[in-house]
Amino acid sequence: MNQGKIWTVVSPSIGLPLMLGSVTVIAILVHLALLNNTTWFKAYWQGGKKVAAIETTVLG
């Protein structure tokens, strides 16, 4: 771990929850930005538009 000395300054019981919490907040903000600024993401989460199936008959 190239940043191992950080734990001599910040306790892991404080630093790890802060780090994981900030990652969670950033992920939520990215998803909210996608929801608010695109039309395809809402459709993706809704399962897309329902399209009627086209029936085909096989002549034999």
Distance bins in CASP14 RR format, pairs under 12 A and 6 or more apart:
PFRMAT RR
TARGET T0000
AUTHOR 0000-0000-0000
RMODE 2
METHOD distances of the structure
MODEL  1
1 7 0 0 0 0 1 0 0 0 0 0 0
1 12 0 0 0 0 0 1 0 0 0 0 0
3 9 0 0 0 0 0 1 0 0 0 0 0
3 10 0 0 0 0 0 1 0 0 0 0 0
3 15 0 0 0 0 0 1 0 0 0 0 0
3 19 0 0 0 0 0 1 0 0 0 0 0
4 10 0 0 0 0 0 1 0 0 0 0 0
4 12 0 0 0 0 0 1 0 0 0 0 0
6 12 0 0 0 0 1 0 0 0 0 0 0
6 14 0 0 0 0 0 1 0 0 0 0 0
6 15 0 0 0 0 1 0 0 0 0 0 0
6 16 0 0 0 0 0 1 0 0 0 0 0
6 18 0 0 0 0 0 1 0 0 0 0 0
6 19 0 0 0 0 1 0 0 0 0 0 0
7 13 0 0 0 0 0 1 0 0 0 0 0
7 14 0 0 0 0 0 1 0 0 0 0 0
7 15 0 0 0 0 1 0 0 0 0 0 0
7 16 0 0 0 0 1 0 0 0 0 0 0
7 19 0 0 0 0 0 1 0 0 0 0 0
9 15 0 0 0 0 1 0 0 0 0 0 0
10 16 0 0 0 0 1 0 0 0 0 0 0
10 17 0 0 0 0 0 1 0 0 0 0 0
10 18 0 0 0 0 1 0 0 0 0 0 0
10 19 0 0 0 0 1 0 0 0 0 0 0
11 17 0 0 0 0 0 1 0 0 0 0 0
11 18 0 0 0 0 0 1 0 0 0 0 0
12 18 0 0 0 0 0 1 0 0 0 0 0
12 19 0 0 0 0 1 0 0 0 0 0 0
12 20 0 0 0 0 0 1 0 0 0 0 0
13 19 0 0 0 0 0 1 0 0 0 0 0
14 20 0 0 0 0 0 1 0 0 0 0 0
14 21 0 0 0 0 0 1 0 0 0 0 0
15 21 0 0 0 0 1 0 0 0 0 0 0
15 22 0 0 0 0 1 0 0 0 0 0 0
15 23 0 0 0 0 0 1 0 0 0 0 0
16 22 0 0 0 0 0 1 0 0 0 0 0
16 23 0 0 0 0 0 1 0 0 0 0 0
17 23 0 0 0 0 0 1 0 0 0 0 0
17 24 0 0 0 0 0 1 0 0 0 0 0
18 24 0 0 0 0 0 1 0 0 0 0 0
18 25 0 0 0 0 0 1 0 0 0 0 0
19 25 0 0 0 0 0 1 0 0 0 0 0
19 26 0 0 0 0 0 1 0 0 0 0 0
20 26 0 0 0 0 0 1 0 0 0 0 0
20 27 0 0 0 0 0 1 0 0 0 0 0
21 27 0 0 0 0 1 0 0 0 0 0 0
21 28 0 0 0 0 1 0 0 0 0 0 0
21 29 0 0 0 0 0 1 0 0 0 0 0
22 28 0 0 0 0 0 1 0 0 0 0 0
22 29 0 0 0 0 0 1 0 0 0 0 0
23 29 0 0 0 0 0 1 0 0 0 0 0
23 30 0 0 0 0 0 1 0 0 0 0 0
24 30 0 0 0 0 0 1 0 0 0 0 0
24 31 0 0 0 0 0 1 0 0 0 0 0
25 31 0 0 0 0 0 1 0 0 0 0 0
25 32 0 0 0 0 0 1 0 0 0 0 0
26 32 0 0 0 0 0 1 0 0 0 0 0
26 33 0 0 0 0 0 1 0 0 0 0 0
27 33 0 0 0 0 0 1 0 0 0 0 0
27 34 0 0 0 0 0 1 0 0 0 0 0
28 34 0 0 0 0 0 1 0 0 0 0 0
28 35 0 0 0 0 0 1 0 0 0 0 0
29 35 0 0 0 0 0 1 0 0 0 0 0
29 36 0 0 0 0 0 1 0 0 0 0 0
29 37 0 0 0 0 0 1 0 0 0 0 0
30 36 0 0 0 0 0 1 0 0 0 0 0
30 37 0 0 0 0 0 1 0 0 0 0 0
30 38 0 0 0 0 0 1 0 0 0 0 0
30 41 0 0 0 0 0 1 0 0 0 0 0
31 37 0 0 0 0 0 1 0 0 0 0 0
31 38 0 0 0 0 0 1 0 0 0 0 0
31 41 0 0 0 0 1 0 0 0 0 0 0
31 42 0 0 0 0 0 1 0 0 0 0 0
31 44 0 0 0 0 0 1 0 0 0 0 0
31 45 0 0 0 0 1 0 0 0 0 0 0
32 38 0 0 0 0 0 1 0 0 0 0 0
32 41 0 0 0 0 0 1 0 0 0 0 0
32 42 0 0 0 0 0 1 0 0 0 0 0
33 41 0 0 0 0 1 0 0 0 0 0 0
34 40 0 0 0 0 1 0 0 0 0 0 0
34 41 1 0 1 0 0 0 0 0 0 0 0
34 42 0 0 0 0 1 0 0 0 0 0 0
34 43 0 0 0 0 0 1 0 0 0 0 0
34 44 0 0 0 0 1 0 0 0 0 0 0
34 45 0 0 0 0 1 0 0 0 0 0 0
35 41 1 0 1 0 0 0 0 0 0 0 0
35 42 1 0 0 1 0 0 0 0 0 0 0
35 43 0 0 0 0 0 1 0 0 0 0 0
35 44 0 0 0 0 0 1 0 0 0 0 0
35 45 1 0 0 1 0 0 0 0 0 0 0
35 46 0 0 0 0 0 1 0 0 0 0 0
36 42 0 0 0 0 1 0 0 0 0 0 0
38 44 0 0 0 0 1 0 0 0 0 0 0
38 45 0 0 0 0 0 1 0 0 0 0 0
39 45 0 0 0 0 0 1 0 0 0 0 0
39 46 0 0 0 0 0 1 0 0 0 0 0
39 48 0 0 0 0 0 1 0 0 0 0 0
39 49 0 0 0 0 0 1 0 0 0 0 0
40 46 0 0 0 0 0 1 0 0 0 0 0
40 47 0 0 0 0 0 1 0 0 0 0 0
40 48 0 0 0 0 1 0 0 0 0 0 0
40 49 0 0 0 0 0 1 0 0 0 0 0
41 47 0 0 0 0 0 1 0 0 0 0 0
41 48 0 0 0 0 0 1 0 0 0 0 0
42 48 0 0 0 0 1 0 0 0 0 0 0
42 49 0 0 0 0 0 1 0 0 0 0 0
43 49 1 0 0 1 0 0 0 0 0 0 0
43 50 0 0 0 0 0 1 0 0 0 0 0
END
